[in-house]
Amino acid sequence: MEEVVILEKVYGDRSGFLKLDRRLKALLGDLEVEWKLSAVKKNWVKVSLTGEDEEISANLVRDEFGEVPYRLSAVKEGETYRGRFIDLGKVGYGAYVDVGIFSPRPKDALLPLYYLKETFGEIPVREMIGRFGWVDNLPVEVTVRDVEFGAREVELAFSDSQLRRMKSWLSDGHDKLFITGTVSENVEKALIQTGHGRDVRRVEELGLMETLLILKKGTQAPGIIKEIGPHLKGTLIGAIKFEE
């Protein structure tokens, strides 16, 4: 048996399992392999593969979805990783990102306060979180600045491409919603049910269960949240709002 913990999480309404299953059918359908999906520590998804083609299948899964680093010793300074915000707003000295370190024990990495202030100005972390629409489980690409193996601390910065995206999100004048905890198809269904499909300029899948809605100019995030929120139970919704 081959096992891969991929760079996706399933949580919230758990609809991600069905979607992932469909994606694996498309990827592995012609191979002699069976798979099982399960959630491991902190909702990361494990794909367990058995059959004649399990090895080639595991490599295809790694190429398609990426794989967590598993061990602290595998995390290298200067390397870029895909992680998820976790426990946002619980501490004032930065923001934690889960990049998938399980051993010697589960460990989240830190975007420290001095770095966030250097990057975004003198704003308290909690205000930053609210203003930038950050919510738990939102995928972010980060670069490792420092690993203290003794103290088991990992210090991060956003990758250059992540920073460029964030800065464009904050400057293009379009209100935005970040929705975590359901697949994008459910978000689109909620928009149709409430008649708000026409207010959305673009729907972007940030991850299996994480969606970004870019609203049309003049459409305001709070109004849309109020309408679609009741249709998306168990999700978290963050917003970037521009003043009229």
C-alpha positions as CSV (number, residue, x, y, z in Angstrom):
1,M,0.0,0.0,0.0
2,E,1.1,3.5,-0.8
3,E,0.0,6.5,1.3
4,V,0.2,10.2,0.4
5,V,-1.0,13.1,2.6
6,I,-1.9,15.7,0.0
7,L,-1.9,19.5,0.3
8,E,-5.7,19.6,0.8
9,K,-7.9,19.6,3.8
10,V,-11.5,18.3,4.2
11,Y,-13.6,19.8,7.0
12,G,-16.8,21.9,7.3
13,D,-19.5,20.1,5.4
14,R,-17.0,17.5,4.2
15,S,-18.2,17.8,0.6
16,G,-14.6,17.8,-0.5
17,F,-14.3,14.0,-0.2
18,L,-16.8,13.5,-3.1
19,K,-15.1,16.1,-5.2
20,L,-11.7,14.7,-4.6
21,D,-13.0,11.2,-5.4
22,R,-14.1,12.5,-8.8
23,R,-10.8,14.1,-9.4
24,L,-9.0,10.9,-8.6
25,K,-11.2,8.9,-11.0
26,A,-10.2,11.3,-13.7
27,L,-6.5,11.1,-12.8
28,L,-6.2,7.3,-12.1
29,G,-9.2,5.8,-13.9
30,D,-7.1,3.8,-16.4
31,L,-4.8,2.3,-13.8
32,E,-5.0,-0.9,-11.8
33,V,-5.5,0.8,-8.4
34,E,-8.0,1.4,-5.7
35,W,-8.0,4.2,-3.2
36,K,-9.4,5.2,0.1
37,L,-9.7,8.8,1.4
38,S,-9.4,9.7,5.1
39,A,-8.8,12.8,7.1
40,V,-5.7,12.7,9.3
41,K,-4.3,15.1,11.9
42,K,-5.8,18.6,11.5
43,N,-8.0,17.6,8.6
44,W,-5.3,17.0,6.1
45,V,-6.4,14.3,3.5
46,K,-4.6,11.0,3.2
47,V,-5.0,9.0,0.0
48,S,-4.3,5.3,0.5
49,L,-3.6,3.4,-2.7
50,T,-3.6,-0.4,-3.3
51,G,-3.1,-2.4,-6.4
52,E,-0.7,-3.3,-9.2
53,D,-0.2,0.4,-10.2
54,E,-0.1,1.8,-6.6
55,E,3.4,3.2,-7.0
56,I,2.8,5.1,-10.3
57,S,-0.6,6.2,-8.9
58,A,1.1,7.6,-5.7
59,N,3.5,9.6,-7.9
60,L,0.6,11.0,-10.0
61,V,-1.2,12.0,-6.9
62,R,1.9,13.8,-5.6
63,D,2.3,15.6,-8.9
64,E,-1.3,16.6,-9.0
65,F,-2.0,17.7,-5.4
66,G,1.4,18.0,-3.7
67,E,2.4,16.4,-0.4
68,V,2.9,17.7,3.1
69,P,6.5,17.7,4.5
70,Y,5.5,15.4,7.4
71,R,8.7,15.9,9.4
72,L,10.2,19.1,10.8
73,S,13.6,17.9,9.6
74,A,12.2,18.0,6.0
75,V,11.4,21.7,6.2
76,K,14.1,23.8,4.6
77,E,15.0,27.5,5.0
78,G,14.4,29.3,1.7
79,E,11.9,26.7,0.4
80,T,8.3,27.6,-0.5
81,Y,5.4,25.6,1.0
82,R,1.6,25.6,0.7
83,G,-0.1,25.9,4.0
84,R,-3.4,27.0,5.7
85,F,-4.1,29.7,8.2
86,I,-5.0,28.2,11.5
87,D,-6.2,29.6,14.9
88,L,-6.3,33.1,13.4
89,G,-6.7,35.9,15.9
90,K,-5.9,33.7,18.9
91,V,-2.5,35.4,19.5
92,G,-1.4,38.9,19.0
93,Y,2.2,38.2,18.0
94,G,1.6,37.0,14.5
95,A,-0.5,34.5,12.4
96,Y,0.0,30.7,12.4
97,V,0.1,28.6,9.3
98,D,-0.3,24.8,9.2
99,V,2.1,23.5,6.5
100,G,1.7,19.8,7.5
101,I,4.4,19.1,10.0
102,F,3.4,16.0,12.0
103,S,6.6,14.8,13.6
104,P,8.3,14.8,16.1
105,R,4.9,16.3,17.0
106,P,2.4,18.5,15.1
107,K,3.7,22.0,14.7
108,D,2.3,25.2,13.2
109,A,4.7,27.7,11.6
110,L,4.5,31.5,12.4
111,L,4.2,34.6,10.3
112,P,5.7,36.9,13.0
113,L,4.2,40.2,14.0
114,Y,7.4,42.2,13.0
115,Y,7.2,40.7,9.5
116,L,3.4,41.4,9.1
117,K,4.0,45.0,10.2
118,E,7.0,45.4,7.9
119,T,4.8,44.1,5.0
120,F,1.4,45.7,5.7
121,G,2.1,48.6,8.1
122,E,1.5,49.3,11.7
123,I,-1.8,47.5,12.1
124,P,-2.7,45.1,15.0
125,V,-2.9,41.5,13.8
126,R,-6.6,41.1,14.6
127,E,-7.4,44.2,12.6
128,M,-5.3,42.9,9.7
129,I,-7.2,39.6,9.8
130,G,-10.6,41.4,9.5
131,R,-9.5,44.0,6.9
132,F,-7.8,41.4,4.6
133,G,-10.6,38.8,4.8
134,W,-8.3,36.2,6.3
135,V,-10.2,33.1,7.7
136,D,-9.0,29.8,9.1
137,N,-8.1,27.2,6.4
138,L,-7.5,29.8,3.7
139,P,-4.6,28.4,1.6
140,V,-1.5,30.6,1.6
141,E,1.9,30.1,-0.1
142,V,4.8,30.8,2.4
143,T,8.6,30.8,2.3
144,V,10.5,29.5,5.3
145,R,12.7,32.1,6.8
146,D,14.1,30.3,9.8
147,V,13.9,26.8,11.4
148,E,15.0,26.4,15.0
149,F,15.3,22.7,15.4
150,G,16.0,22.8,19.1
151,A,13.1,25.0,20.0
152,R,11.1,23.4,17.1
153,E,10.1,26.8,15.8
154,V,9.5,27.7,12.2
155,E,9.3,31.3,11.0
156,L,7.6,32.2,7.7
157,A,7.1,35.0,5.2
158,F,4.6,35.0,2.4
159,S,6.0,34.0,-0.9
160,D,6.5,36.7,-3.5
161,S,3.6,35.4,-5.7
162,Q,1.3,35.2,-2.6
163,L,2.2,38.8,-1.7
164,R,1.5,40.1,-5.2
165,R,-1.9,38.4,-5.2
166,M,-2.8,39.8,-1.7
167,K,-1.8,43.3,-2.7
168,S,-3.8,43.1,-5.9
169,W,-6.8,41.8,-3.9
170,L,-6.4,44.9,-1.6
171,S,-6.1,47.5,-4.3
172,D,-8.4,46.6,-7.3
173,G,-11.5,48.2,-5.9
174,H,-13.6,45.0,-6.0
175,D,-15.2,43.7,-2.8
176,K,-14.3,40.0,-2.2
177,L,-15.5,37.1,-0.2
178,F,-13.3,34.2,1.0
179,I,-15.4,31.1,1.8
180,T,-13.9,28.1,3.5
181,G,-15.6,24.8,4.5
182,T,-17.5,23.8,1.4
183,V,-16.7,23.1,-2.3
184,S,-17.1,25.9,-4.9
185,E,-20.1,24.1,-6.5
186,N,-22.1,24.7,-3.3
187,V,-21.1,28.4,-3.3
188,E,-22.3,28.7,-6.9
189,K,-25.5,27.0,-6.0
190,A,-26.1,29.5,-3.1
191,L,-25.5,32.4,-5.5
192,I,-28.1,31.0,-7.9
193,Q,-30.6,30.2,-5.2
194,T,-30.4,33.8,-3.9
195,G,-30.3,35.4,-7.3
196,H,-26.8,36.9,-6.7
197,G,-24.9,35.1,-9.5
198,R,-25.1,38.3,-11.5
199,D,-23.3,40.3,-8.8
200,V,-20.1,38.1,-9.0
201,R,-17.4,39.0,-11.5
202,R,-15.3,35.8,-10.9
203,V,-15.3,32.6,-8.9
204,E,-11.8,31.3,-8.1
205,E,-11.1,27.9,-6.5
206,L,-8.3,28.5,-4.0
207,G,-8.4,24.9,-2.8
208,L,-10.7,21.9,-2.6
209,M,-13.0,23.6,0.0
210,E,-11.9,27.2,-0.3
211,T,-13.4,29.7,-2.8
212,L,-12.8,33.3,-3.6
213,L,-15.6,35.4,-5.0
214,I,-14.6,38.7,-6.7
215,L,-17.7,40.9,-6.8
216,K,-18.7,43.3,-9.5
217,K,-17.9,47.0,-8.8
218,G,-20.6,48.6,-6.7
219,T,-21.7,45.2,-5.2
220,Q,-20.9,45.2,-1.5
221,A,-19.6,42.2,0.4
222,P,-21.8,42.5,3.6
223,G,-25.0,42.4,1.6
224,I,-24.0,39.2,-0.2
225,I,-22.8,37.5,3.0
226,K,-26.2,38.2,4.5
227,E,-28.0,36.6,1.6
228,I,-25.8,33.5,0.9
229,G,-24.6,32.9,4.5
230,P,-27.7,30.9,5.5
231,H,-27.3,28.6,2.5
232,L,-23.7,27.8,3.5
233,K,-23.9,26.4,7.0
234,G,-20.6,25.5,8.7
235,T,-18.5,27.7,6.5
236,L,-16.4,30.7,7.4
237,I,-16.6,33.8,5.3
238,G,-14.1,36.6,5.3
239,A,-14.4,39.8,3.2
240,I,-12.3,42.6,1.7
241,K,-14.5,45.7,1.6
242,F,-13.9,48.9,-0.3
243,E,-15.6,52.1,0.8
244,E,-18.2,53.5,-1.6
